[in-house]
Amino acid sequence: MDLGLSGKKAVITGSTRGIGRAIANLLADEGVDLAICARQQADVDTAIAELSAKGVKVVGSAIDVADGEAYKPVSYT
């Protein structure tokens, strides 16, 4: 299927299992570069390796998105 997304970028939370992983797989198949996260770094590392094998750029980190303090933006001033 060609959704016309090649070259786009997406951020996906909970991307190592279930619906989040299915979305990540679909977008990677479509040529979308991904930023992913989940709570366990080992799961994120596995997902990065598998998604990168599809020929897209993938970055990721372990984070609990329910913890607002964990992902506050960094100030560049």
PDB file of N, CA, C and O in Angstrom:
ATOM      1  N   MET A   1       0.852  -1.159   0.000  1.00  0.00           N
ATOM      2  CA  MET A   1       0.000   0.000   0.000  1.00  0.00           C
ATOM      3  C   MET A   1       0.900   1.225   0.000  1.00  0.00           C
ATOM      4  O   MET A   1       1.897   1.249   0.723  1.00  0.00           O
ATOM      5  N   ASP A   2       0.579   2.232  -0.784  1.00  0.00           N
ATOM      6  CA  ASP A   2       1.361   3.463  -0.802  1.00  0.00           C
ATOM      7  C   ASP A   2       0.490   4.601  -0.282  1.00  0.00           C
ATOM      8  O   ASP A   2      -0.417   5.076  -0.966  1.00  0.00           O
ATOM      9  N   LEU A   3       0.784   5.021   0.930  1.00  0.00           N
ATOM     10  CA  LEU A   3       0.022   6.105   1.555  1.00  0.00           C
ATOM     11  C   LEU A   3       0.622   7.475   1.273  1.00  0.00           C
ATOM     12  O   LEU A   3       0.108   8.486   1.751  1.00  0.00           O
ATOM     13  N   GLY A   4       1.705   7.519   0.498  1.00  0.00           N
ATOM     14  CA  GLY A   4       2.342   8.787   0.173  1.00  0.00           C
ATOM     15  C   GLY A   4       3.066   9.410   1.355  1.00  0.00           C
ATOM     16  O   GLY A   4       3.153  10.634   1.451  1.00  0.00           O
ATOM     17  N   LEU A   5       3.586   8.585   2.255  1.00  0.00           N
ATOM     18  CA  LEU A   5       4.239   9.095   3.462  1.00  0.00           C
ATOM     19  C   LEU A   5       5.758   9.027   3.418  1.00  0.00           C
ATOM     20  O   LEU A   5       6.416   9.470   4.360  1.00  0.00           O
ATOM     21  N   SER A   6       6.321   8.491   2.367  1.00  0.00           N
ATOM     22  CA  SER A   6       7.765   8.333   2.281  1.00  0.00           C
ATOM     23  C   SER A   6       8.470   9.667   2.502  1.00  0.00           C
ATOM     24  O   SER A   6       8.107  10.678   1.901  1.00  0.00           O
ATOM     25  N   GLY A   7       9.486   9.660   3.377  1.00  0.00           N
ATOM     26  CA  GLY A   7      10.240  10.873   3.678  1.00  0.00           C
ATOM     27  C   GLY A   7       9.672  11.680   4.831  1.00  0.00           C
ATOM     28  O   GLY A   7      10.300  12.640   5.278  1.00  0.00           O
ATOM     29  N   LYS A   8       8.505  11.314   5.318  1.00  0.00           N
ATOM     30  CA  LYS A   8       7.910  12.004   6.475  1.00  0.00           C
ATOM     31  C   LYS A   8       8.550  11.477   7.746  1.00  0.00           C
ATOM     32  O   LYS A   8       9.344  10.538   7.702  1.00  0.00           O
ATOM     33  N   LYS A   9       8.208  12.080   8.883  1.00  0.00           N
ATOM     34  CA  LYS A   9       8.720  11.679  10.187  1.00  0.00           C
ATOM     35  C   LYS A   9       7.549  11.519  11.151  1.00  0.00           C
ATOM     36  O   LYS A   9       6.541  12.217  11.039  1.00  0.00           O
ATOM     37  N   ALA A  10       7.693  10.582  12.109  1.00  0.00           N
ATOM     38  CA  ALA A  10       6.634  10.344  13.086  1.00  0.00           C
ATOM     39  C   ALA A  10       7.230  10.020  14.442  1.00  0.00           C
ATOM     40  O   ALA A  10       8.324   9.462  14.538  1.00  0.00           O
ATOM     41  N   VAL A  11       6.498  10.376  15.490  1.00  0.00           N
ATOM     42  CA  VAL A  11       6.841  10.022  16.862  1.00  0.00           C
ATOM     43  C   VAL A  11       5.761   9.053  17.342  1.00  0.00           C
ATOM     44  O   VAL A  11       4.566   9.329  17.231  1.00  0.00           O
ATOM     45  N   ILE A  12       6.203   7.914  17.879  1.00  0.00           N
ATOM     46  CA  ILE A  12       5.252   6.902  18.324  1.00  0.00           C
ATOM     47  C   ILE A  12       5.609   6.484  19.748  1.00  0.00           C
ATOM     48  O   ILE A  12       6.726   6.038  20.012  1.00  0.00           O
ATOM     49  N   THR A  13       4.656   6.631  20.659  1.00  0.00           N
ATOM     50  CA  THR A  13       4.851   6.168  22.028  1.00  0.00           C
ATOM     51  C   THR A  13       4.325   4.743  22.141  1.00  0.00           C
ATOM     52  O   THR A  13       3.459   4.335  21.368  1.00  0.00           O
ATOM     53  N   GLY A  14       4.838   3.999  23.088  1.00  0.00           N
ATOM     54  CA  GLY A  14       4.396   2.620  23.271  1.00  0.00           C
ATOM     55  C   GLY A  14       4.611   1.789  22.026  1.00  0.00           C
ATOM     56  O   GLY A  14       3.751   0.998  21.638  1.00  0.00           O
ATOM     57  N   SER A  15       5.759   1.972  21.403  1.00  0.00           N
ATOM     58  CA  SER A  15       5.987   1.437  20.057  1.00  0.00           C
ATOM     59  C   SER A  15       6.660   0.074  20.010  1.00  0.00           C
ATOM     60  O   SER A  15       7.079  -0.363  18.938  1.00  0.00           O
ATOM     61  N   THR A  16       6.773  -0.608  21.142  1.00  0.00           N
ATOM     62  CA  THR A  16       7.452  -1.904  21.130  1.00  0.00           C
ATOM     63  C   THR A  16       6.487  -3.083  21.136  1.00  0.00           C
ATOM     64  O   THR A  16       6.909  -4.215  20.902  1.00  0.00           O
ATOM     65  N   ARG A  17       5.207  -2.847  21.397  1.00  0.00           N
ATOM     66  CA  ARG A  17       4.222  -3.930  21.460  1.00  0.00           C
ATOM     67  C   ARG A  17       2.864  -3.440  20.961  1.00  0.00           C
ATOM     68  O   ARG A  17       2.612  -2.238  20.876  1.00  0.00           O
ATOM     69  N   GLY A  18       2.022  -4.370  20.644  1.00  0.00           N
ATOM     70  CA  GLY A  18       0.624  -4.091  20.364  1.00  0.00           C
ATOM     71  C   GLY A  18       0.381  -3.105  19.240  1.00  0.00           C
ATOM     72  O   GLY A  18       1.052  -3.133  18.208  1.00  0.00           O
ATOM     73  N   ILE A  19      -0.592  -2.233  19.459  1.00  0.00           N
ATOM     74  CA  ILE A  19      -0.998  -1.266  18.439  1.00  0.00           C
ATOM     75  C   ILE A  19       0.138  -0.327  18.083  1.00  0.00           C
ATOM     76  O   ILE A  19       0.335  -0.009  16.910  1.00  0.00           O
ATOM     77  N   GLY A  20       0.898   0.127  19.088  1.00  0.00           N
ATOM     78  CA  GLY A  20       2.013   1.034  18.817  1.00  0.00           C
ATOM     79  C   GLY A  20       3.035   0.412  17.887  1.00  0.00           C
ATOM     80  O   GLY A  20       3.548   1.079  16.989  1.00  0.00           O
ATOM     81  N   ARG A  21       3.337  -0.864  18.096  1.00  0.00           N
ATOM     82  CA  ARG A  21       4.309  -1.546  17.237  1.00  0.00           C
ATOM     83  C   ARG A  21       3.734  -1.752  15.838  1.00  0.00           C
ATOM     84  O   ARG A  21       4.449  -1.619  14.845  1.00  0.00           O
ATOM     85  N   ALA A  22       2.456  -2.071  15.760  1.00  0.00           N
ATOM     86  CA  ALA A  22       1.820  -2.244  14.448  1.00  0.00           C
ATOM     87  C   ALA A  22       1.872  -0.939  13.654  1.00  0.00           C
ATOM     88  O   ALA A  22       2.109  -0.952  12.446  1.00  0.00           O
ATOM     89  N   ILE A  23       1.651   0.173  14.328  1.00  0.00           N
ATOM     90  CA  ILE A  23       1.729   1.482  13.669  1.00  0.00           C
ATOM     91  C   ILE A  23       3.168   1.747  13.217  1.00  0.00           C
ATOM     92  O   ILE A  23       3.394   2.200  12.095  1.00  0.00           O
ATOM     93  N   ALA A  24       4.132   1.464  14.085  1.00  0.00           N
ATOM     94  CA  ALA A  24       5.538   1.673  13.735  1.00  0.00           C
ATOM     95  C   ALA A  24       5.918   0.829  12.521  1.00  0.00           C
ATOM     96  O   ALA A  24       6.594   1.319  11.616  1.00  0.00           O
ATOM     97  N   ASN A  25       5.494  -0.426  12.492  1.00  0.00           N
ATOM     98  CA  ASN A  25       5.789  -1.293  11.350  1.00  0.00           C
ATOM     99  C   ASN A  25       5.179  -0.752  10.069  1.00  0.00           C
ATOM    100  O   ASN A  25       5.851  -0.708   9.038  1.00  0.00           O
ATOM    101  N   LEU A  26       3.933  -0.343  10.114  1.00  0.00           N
ATOM    102  CA  LEU A  26       3.259   0.189   8.927  1.00  0.00           C
ATOM    103  C   LEU A  26       3.962   1.440   8.418  1.00  0.00           C
ATOM    104  O   LEU A  26       4.218   1.575   7.222  1.00  0.00           O
ATOM    105  N   LEU A  27       4.273   2.355   9.337  1.00  0.00           N
ATOM    106  CA  LEU A  27       4.930   3.596   8.916  1.00  0.00           C
ATOM    107  C   LEU A  27       6.332   3.328   8.373  1.00  0.00           C
ATOM    108  O   LEU A  27       6.739   3.951   7.392  1.00  0.00           O
ATOM    109  N   ALA A  28       7.074   2.414   8.993  1.00  0.00           N
ATOM    110  CA  ALA A  28       8.403   2.073   8.479  1.00  0.00           C
ATOM    111  C   ALA A  28       8.286   1.457   7.085  1.00  0.00           C
ATOM    112  O   ALA A  28       9.086   1.764   6.201  1.00  0.00           O
ATOM    113  N   ASP A  29       7.305   0.600   6.886  1.00  0.00           N
ATOM    114  CA  ASP A  29       7.075   0.007   5.561  1.00  0.00           C
ATOM    115  C   ASP A  29       6.763   1.076   4.517  1.00  0.00           C
ATOM    116  O   ASP A  29       7.047   0.896   3.333  1.00  0.00           O
ATOM    117  N   GLU A  30       6.185   2.178   4.956  1.00  0.00           N
ATOM    118  CA  GLU A  30       5.834   3.284   4.068  1.00  0.00           C
ATOM    119  C   GLU A  30       6.995   4.262   3.860  1.00  0.00           C
ATOM    120  O   GLU A  30       6.869   5.215   3.092  1.00  0.00           O
ATOM    121  N   GLY A  31       8.133   4.030   4.546  1.00  0.00           N
ATOM    122  CA  GLY A  31       9.300   4.884   4.365  1.00  0.00           C
ATOM    123  C   GLY A  31       9.359   6.077   5.290  1.00  0.00           C
ATOM    124  O   GLY A  31      10.034   7.062   4.991  1.00  0.00           O
ATOM    125  N   VAL A  32       8.655   6.002   6.418  1.00  0.00           N
ATOM    126  CA  VAL A  32       8.628   7.092   7.399  1.00  0.00           C
ATOM    127  C   VAL A  32       9.759   6.888   8.409  1.00  0.00           C
ATOM    128  O   VAL A  32       9.919   5.793   8.948  1.00  0.00           O
ATOM    129  N   ASP A  33      10.547   7.944   8.667  1.00  0.00           N
ATOM    130  CA  ASP A  33      11.560   7.913   9.716  1.00  0.00           C
ATOM    131  C   ASP A  33      10.854   8.036  11.058  1.00  0.00           C
ATOM    132  O   ASP A  33       9.878   8.774  11.181  1.00  0.00           O
ATOM    133  N   LEU A  34      11.345   7.311  12.072  1.00  0.00           N
ATOM    134  CA  LEU A  34      10.614   7.196  13.330  1.00  0.00           C
ATOM    135  C   LEU A  34      11.428   7.602  14.549  1.00  0.00           C
ATOM    136  O   LEU A  34      12.640   7.393  14.608  1.00  0.00           O
ATOM    137  N   ALA A  35      10.742   8.182  15.509  1.00  0.00           N
ATOM    138  CA  ALA A  35      11.246   8.363  16.871  1.00  0.00           C
ATOM    139  C   ALA A  35      10.288   7.559  17.740  1.00  0.00           C
ATOM    140  O   ALA A  35       9.082   7.804  17.746  1.00  0.00           O
ATOM    141  N   ILE A  36      10.843   6.590  18.478  1.00  0.00           N
ATOM    142  CA  ILE A  36       9.988   5.695  19.253  1.00  0.00           C
ATOM    143  C   ILE A  36      10.371   5.720  20.720  1.00  0.00           C
ATOM    144  O   ILE A  36      11.483   6.101  21.085  1.00  0.00           O
ATOM    145  N   CYS A  37       9.422   5.303  21.559  1.00  0.00           N
ATOM    146  CA  CYS A  37       9.720   5.156  22.978  1.00  0.00           C
ATOM    147  C   CYS A  37       8.809   4.108  23.592  1.00  0.00           C
ATOM    148  O   CYS A  37       7.729   3.810  23.082  1.00  0.00           O
ATOM    149  N   ALA A  38       9.276   3.564  24.695  1.00  0.00           N
ATOM    150  CA  ALA A  38       8.528   2.629  25.524  1.00  0.00           C
ATOM    151  C   ALA A  38       9.214   2.619  26.884  1.00  0.00           C
ATOM    152  O   ALA A  38      10.210   3.315  27.079  1.00  0.00           O
ATOM    153  N   ARG A  39       8.700   1.849  27.812  1.00  0.00           N
ATOM    154  CA  ARG A  39       9.247   1.883  29.163  1.00  0.00           C
ATOM    155  C   ARG A  39      10.524   1.069  29.362  1.00  0.00           C
ATOM    156  O   ARG A  39      11.295   1.364  30.275  1.00  0.00           O
ATOM    157  N   GLN A  40      10.766   0.065  28.542  1.00  0.00           N
ATOM    158  CA  GLN A  40      11.927  -0.808  28.722  1.00  0.00           C
ATOM    159  C   GLN A  40      12.955  -0.589  27.617  1.00  0.00           C
ATOM    160  O   GLN A  40      12.640  -0.753  26.438  1.00  0.00           O
ATOM    161  N   GLN A  41      14.193  -0.217  27.991  1.00  0.00           N
ATOM    162  CA  GLN A  41      15.218   0.077  26.995  1.00  0.00           C
ATOM    163  C   GLN A  41      15.544  -1.130  26.116  1.00  0.00           C
ATOM    164  O   GLN A  41      15.785  -0.972  24.920  1.00  0.00           O
ATOM    165  N   ALA A  42      15.553  -2.327  26.691  1.00  0.00           N
ATOM    166  CA  ALA A  42      15.851  -3.517  25.886  1.00  0.00           C
ATOM    167  C   ALA A  42      14.812  -3.692  24.771  1.00  0.00           C
ATOM    168  O   ALA A  42      15.160  -4.061  23.649  1.00  0.00           O
ATOM    169  N   ASP A  43      13.551  -3.430  25.078  1.00  0.00           N
ATOM    170  CA  ASP A  43      12.489  -3.528  24.069  1.00  0.00           C
ATOM    171  C   ASP A  43      12.650  -2.450  23.005  1.00  0.00           C
ATOM    172  O   ASP A  43      12.430  -2.702  21.821  1.00  0.00           O
ATOM    173  N   VAL A  44      13.034  -1.251  23.428  1.00  0.00           N
ATOM    174  CA  VAL A  44      13.262  -0.158  22.485  1.00  0.00           C
ATOM    175  C   VAL A  44      14.425  -0.503  21.561  1.00  0.00           C
ATOM    176  O   VAL A  44      14.341  -0.285  20.352  1.00  0.00           O
ATOM    177  N   ASP A  45      15.497  -1.035  22.112  1.00  0.00           N
ATOM    178  CA  ASP A  45      16.664  -1.402  21.308  1.00  0.00           C
ATOM    179  C   ASP A  45      16.306  -2.459  20.259  1.00  0.00           C
ATOM    180  O   ASP A  45      16.745  -2.373  19.111  1.00  0.00           O
ATOM    181  N   THR A  46      15.518  -3.444  20.652  1.00  0.00           N
ATOM    182  CA  THR A  46      15.084  -4.487  19.714  1.00  0.00           C
ATOM    183  C   THR A  46      14.229  -3.885  18.605  1.00  0.00           C
ATOM    184  O   THR A  46      14.416  -4.198  17.429  1.00  0.00           O
ATOM    185  N   ALA A  47      13.292  -3.023  18.981  1.00  0.00           N
ATOM    186  CA  ALA A  47      12.424  -2.389  17.992  1.00  0.00           C
ATOM    187  C   ALA A  47      13.227  -1.520  17.032  1.00  0.00           C
ATOM    188  O   ALA A  47      12.967  -1.520  15.829  1.00  0.00           O
ATOM    189  N   ILE A  48      14.204  -0.778  17.558  1.00  0.00           N
ATOM    190  CA  ILE A  48      15.045   0.066  16.701  1.00  0.00           C
ATOM    191  C   ILE A  48      15.744  -0.790  15.658  1.00  0.00           C
ATOM    192  O   ILE A  48      15.753  -0.448  14.475  1.00  0.00           O
ATOM    193  N   ALA A  49      16.327  -1.901  16.090  1.00  0.00           N
ATOM    194  CA  ALA A  49      17.051  -2.779  15.160  1.00  0.00           C
ATOM    195  C   ALA A  49      16.114  -3.336  14.091  1.00  0.00           C
ATOM    196  O   ALA A  49      16.451  -3.329  12.907  1.00  0.00           O
ATOM    197  N   GLU A  50      14.956  -3.812  14.495  1.00  0.00           N
ATOM    198  CA  GLU A  50      14.026  -4.428  13.548  1.00  0.00           C
ATOM    199  C   GLU A  50      13.431  -3.401  12.581  1.00  0.00           C
ATOM    200  O   GLU A  50      13.281  -3.679  11.391  1.00  0.00           O
ATOM    201  N   LEU A  51      13.094  -2.219  13.094  1.00  0.00           N
ATOM    202  CA  LEU A  51      12.507  -1.182  12.231  1.00  0.00           C
ATOM    203  C   LEU A  51      13.563  -0.586  11.301  1.00  0.00           C
ATOM    204  O   LEU A  51      13.269  -0.280  10.146  1.00  0.00           O
ATOM    205  N   SER A  52      14.779  -0.421  11.794  1.00  0.00           N
ATOM    206  CA  SER A  52      15.857   0.122  10.960  1.00  0.00           C
ATOM    207  C   SER A  52      16.156  -0.793   9.784  1.00  0.00           C
ATOM    208  O   SER A  52      16.560  -0.328   8.718  1.00  0.00           O
ATOM    209  N   ALA A  53      15.961  -2.083   9.972  1.00  0.00           N
ATOM    210  CA  ALA A  53      16.202  -3.051   8.900  1.00  0.00           C
ATOM    211  C   ALA A  53      15.266  -2.830   7.709  1.00  0.00           C
ATOM    212  O   ALA A  53      15.498  -3.363   6.623  1.00  0.00           O
ATOM    213  N   LYS A  54      14.230  -2.056   7.915  1.00  0.00           N
ATOM    214  CA  LYS A  54      13.297  -1.740   6.831  1.00  0.00           C
ATOM    215  C   LYS A  54      13.794  -0.573   5.981  1.00  0.00           C
ATOM    216  O   LYS A  54      13.137  -0.175   5.019  1.00  0.00           O
ATOM    217  N   GLY A  55      14.972  -0.020   6.344  1.00  0.00           N
ATOM    218  CA  GLY A  55      15.574   1.035   5.543  1.00  0.00           C
ATOM    219  C   GLY A  55      15.200   2.447   5.926  1.00  0.00           C
ATOM    220  O   GLY A  55      15.407   3.376   5.145  1.00  0.00           O
ATOM    221  N   VAL A  56      14.648   2.628   7.125  1.00  0.00           N
ATOM    222  CA  VAL A  56      14.310   3.976   7.591  1.00  0.00           C
ATOM    223  C   VAL A  56      15.190   4.338   8.772  1.00  0.00           C
ATOM    224  O   VAL A  56      15.793   3.463   9.392  1.00  0.00           O
ATOM    225  N   LYS A  57      15.267   5.628   9.088  1.00  0.00           N
ATOM    226  CA  LYS A  57      16.012   6.086  10.258  1.00  0.00           C
ATOM    227  C   LYS A  57      15.106   5.937  11.475  1.00  0.00           C
ATOM    228  O   LYS A  57      13.943   6.339  11.452  1.00  0.00           O
ATOM    229  N   VAL A  58      15.655   5.356  12.532  1.00  0.00           N
ATOM    230  CA  VAL A  58      14.880   5.146  13.755  1.00  0.00           C
ATOM    231  C   VAL A  58      15.741   5.531  14.952  1.00  0.00           C
ATOM    232  O   VAL A  58      16.880   5.080  15.075  1.00  0.00           O
ATOM    233  N   VAL A  59      15.198   6.359  15.826  1.00  0.00           N
ATOM    234  CA  VAL A  59      15.829   6.687  17.102  1.00  0.00           C
ATOM    235  C   VAL A  59      14.827   6.356  18.186  1.00  0.00           C
ATOM    236  O   VAL A  59      13.620   6.348  17.945  1.00  0.00           O
ATOM    237  N   GLY A  60      15.329   6.081  19.390  1.00  0.00           N
ATOM    238  CA  GLY A  60      14.403   5.741  20.456  1.00  0.00           C
ATOM    239  C   GLY A  60      15.055   5.781  21.814  1.00  0.00           C
ATOM    240  O   GLY A  60      16.279   5.792  21.950  1.00  0.00           O
ATOM    241  N   SER A  61      14.189   5.801  22.826  1.00  0.00           N
ATOM    242  CA  SER A  61      14.656   5.848  24.198  1.00  0.00           C
ATOM    243  C   SER A  61      13.583   5.285  25.112  1.00  0.00           C
ATOM    244  O   SER A  61      12.396   5.293  24.786  1.00  0.00           O
ATOM    245  N   ALA A  62      14.024   4.796  26.266  1.00  0.00           N
ATOM    246  CA  ALA A  62      13.089   4.327  27.283  1.00  0.00           C
ATOM    247  C   ALA A  62      12.586   5.530  28.062  1.00  0.00           C
ATOM    248  O   ALA A  62      13.369   6.353  28.537  1.00  0.00           O
ATOM    249  N   ILE A  63      11.277   5.618  28.185  1.00  0.00           N
ATOM    250  CA  ILE A  63      10.663   6.708  28.945  1.00  0.00           C
ATOM    251  C   ILE A  63       9.248   6.302  29.324  1.00  0.00           C
ATOM    252  O   ILE A  63       8.584   5.582  28.578  1.00  0.00           O
ATOM    253  N   ASP A  64       8.790   6.759  30.470  1.00  0.00           N
ATOM    254  CA  ASP A  64       7.416   6.559  30.891  1.00  0.00           C
ATOM    255  C   ASP A  64       6.673   7.855  30.605  1.00  0.00           C
ATOM    256  O   ASP A  64       6.844   8.837  31.327  1.00  0.00           O
ATOM    257  N   VAL A  65       5.853   7.870  29.565  1.00  0.00           N
ATOM    258  CA  VAL A  65       5.190   9.110  29.163  1.00  0.00           C
ATOM    259  C   VAL A  65       4.173   9.590  30.192  1.00  0.00           C
ATOM    260  O   VAL A  65       3.681  10.714  30.095  1.00  0.00           O
ATOM    261  N   ALA A  66       3.851   8.752  31.176  1.00  0.00           N
ATOM    262  CA  ALA A  66       2.965   9.188  32.254  1.00  0.00           C
ATOM    263  C   ALA A  66       3.706  10.061  33.262  1.00  0.00           C
ATOM    264  O   ALA A  66       3.081  10.697  34.111  1.00  0.00           O
ATOM    265  N   ASP A  67       5.040  10.096  33.174  1.00  0.00           N
ATOM    266  CA  ASP A  67       5.877  10.889  34.073  1.00  0.00           C
ATOM    267  C   ASP A  67       6.298  12.174  33.360  1.00  0.00           C
ATOM    268  O   ASP A  67       7.308  12.191  32.656  1.00  0.00           O
ATOM    269  N   GLY A  68       5.550  13.216  33.534  1.00  0.00           N
ATOM    270  CA  GLY A  68       5.806  14.485  32.860  1.00  0.00           C
ATOM    271  C   GLY A  68       7.187  15.047  33.102  1.00  0.00           C
ATOM    272  O   GLY A  68       7.758  15.678  32.212  1.00  0.00           O
ATOM    273  N   GLU A  69       7.732  14.837  34.274  1.00  0.00           N
ATOM    274  CA  GLU A  69       9.069  15.338  34.586  1.00  0.00           C
ATOM    275  C   GLU A  69      10.133  14.636  33.740  1.00  0.00           C
ATOM    276  O   GLU A  69      11.191  15.208  33.477  1.00  0.00           O
ATOM    277  N   ALA A  70       9.864  13.430  33.323  1.00  0.00           N
ATOM    278  CA  ALA A  70      10.851  12.638  32.595  1.00  0.00           C
ATOM    279  C   ALA A  70      11.133  13.168  31.206  1.00  0.00           C
ATOM    280  O   ALA A  70      12.203  12.911  30.656  1.00  0.00           O
ATOM    281  N   TYR A  71      10.199  13.900  30.630  1.00  0.00           N
ATOM    282  CA  TYR A  71      10.403  14.344  29.255  1.00  0.00           C
ATOM    283  C   TYR A  71      10.144  15.828  29.031  1.00  0.00           C
ATOM    284  O   TYR A  71       9.719  16.238  27.951  1.00  0.00           O
ATOM    285  N   LYS A  72      10.402  16.623  30.056  1.00  0.00           N
ATOM    286  CA  LYS A  72      10.303  18.071  29.885  1.00  0.00           C
ATOM    287  C   LYS A  72      11.320  18.527  28.860  1.00  0.00           C
ATOM    288  O   LYS A  72      12.440  18.017  28.830  1.00  0.00           O
ATOM    289  N   PRO A  73      10.952  19.470  28.028  1.00  0.00           N
ATOM    290  CA  PRO A  73      11.897  19.961  27.017  1.00  0.00           C
ATOM    291  C   PRO A  73      13.138  20.573  27.652  1.00  0.00           C
ATOM    292  O   PRO A  73      13.080  21.159  28.733  1.00  0.00           O
ATOM    293  N   VAL A  74      14.242  20.427  26.967  1.00  0.00           N
ATOM    294  CA  VAL A  74      15.495  21.021  27.400  1.00  0.00           C
ATOM    295  C   VAL A  74      15.525  22.464  26.926  1.00  0.00           C
ATOM    296  O   VAL A  74      15.160  22.750  25.785  1.00  0.00           O
ATOM    297  N   SER A  75      15.951  23.363  27.779  1.00  0.00           N
ATOM    298  CA  SER A  75      16.055  24.761  27.398  1.00  0.00           C
ATOM    299  C   SER A  75      17.397  24.983  26.691  1.00  0.00           C
ATOM    300  O   SER A  75      18.446  24.605  27.212  1.00  0.00           O
ATOM    301  N   TYR A  76      17.360  25.588  25.521  1.00  0.00           N
ATOM    302  CA  TYR A  76      18.572  25.850  24.746  1.00  0.00           C
ATOM    303  C   TYR A  76      18.986  27.308  24.822  1.00  0.00           C
ATOM    304  O   TYR A  76      19.723  27.781  23.958  1.00  0.00           O
ATOM    305  N   THR A  77      18.534  28.024  25.825  1.00  0.00           N
ATOM    306  CA  THR A  77      18.896  29.444  25.943  1.00  0.00           C
ATOM    307  C   THR A  77      20.194  29.629  26.657  1.00  0.00           C
ATOM    308  O   THR A  77      20.641  30.761  26.840  1.00  0.00           O
TER     309      THR A  77
END
